[in-house]
Amino acid sequence: MPVAEMTAQEMAKRVGTVWRSDWIVLDQTTINAFASATGDHQFIHVDSVAAAATPFGGTIAHGFLLLSLMPKLSAMSDQPRIAPMRMEVNYGGNRTRFLSPVRSGSRIRGRFTLLAMEEKRPGQWQQTTEYAVEVDGTDKPALIAEWISQIFT
């Protein structure tokens, strides 16, 4: 089913709305690929034998991997897309917290809450979204980040 589209002005009226992505499995192959891309080969992420001896009981995803999945999970969500849009760029974050580990093989999804949508100048909007990573079977999110994007219409 195609995702709905709306103008930036219409999106501004949706502050407080929550959207969720589909579930994905965060497997060891993805964790290993992230370790290779970033050079972060800490054993808790890539060595299943050594990680099993930690309180985590096995390998866990990098916190920055969870953060970097934001665009993928957003694209998989039911959040309406801004149209027309010339481009969208990351502006930064106000805060990021890694609240609980995500074991390899866990099912995760993104939860996106629109916190603000402000027109900074004609055709340029600043969108602030709370991004949380939910882990199937747990009540506590693994990650919460307040993220800011610049949208050009």
Stockholm file with secondary structure:
# STOCKHOLM 1.0

chainA/1-153         MPVAEMTAQEMAKRVGTVWRSDWIVLDQTTINAFASATGDHQFIHVDSVAAAATPFGGTIAHGFLLLSLMPKLSAMSDQPRIAPMRMEVNYGGNRTRFLSPVRSGSRIRGRFTLLAMEEKRPGQWQQTTEYAVEVDGTDKPALIAEWISQIFT
#=GR chainA/1-153 SS CCCCEECHHHHHTTTTCEEEBCCEEECHHHHHHHHHHHTCCCHHHHCHHHHHTSTTCSCBCCHHHHHHTHHHHHHTBCCCEESSCSEEEEEEEEEEEECSCCBTTEEEEEEEEEEEEEEEETTEEEEEEEEEEEETTCSSCSEEEEEEEEEEC
#=GC SS_cons         CCCCEECHHHHHTTTTCEEEBCCEEECHHHHHHHHHHHTCCCHHHHCHHHHHTSTTCSCBCCHHHHHHTHHHHHHTBCCCEESSCSEEEEEEEEEEEECSCCBTTEEEEEEEEEEEEEEEETTEEEEEEEEEEEETTCSSCSEEEEEEEEEEC
//
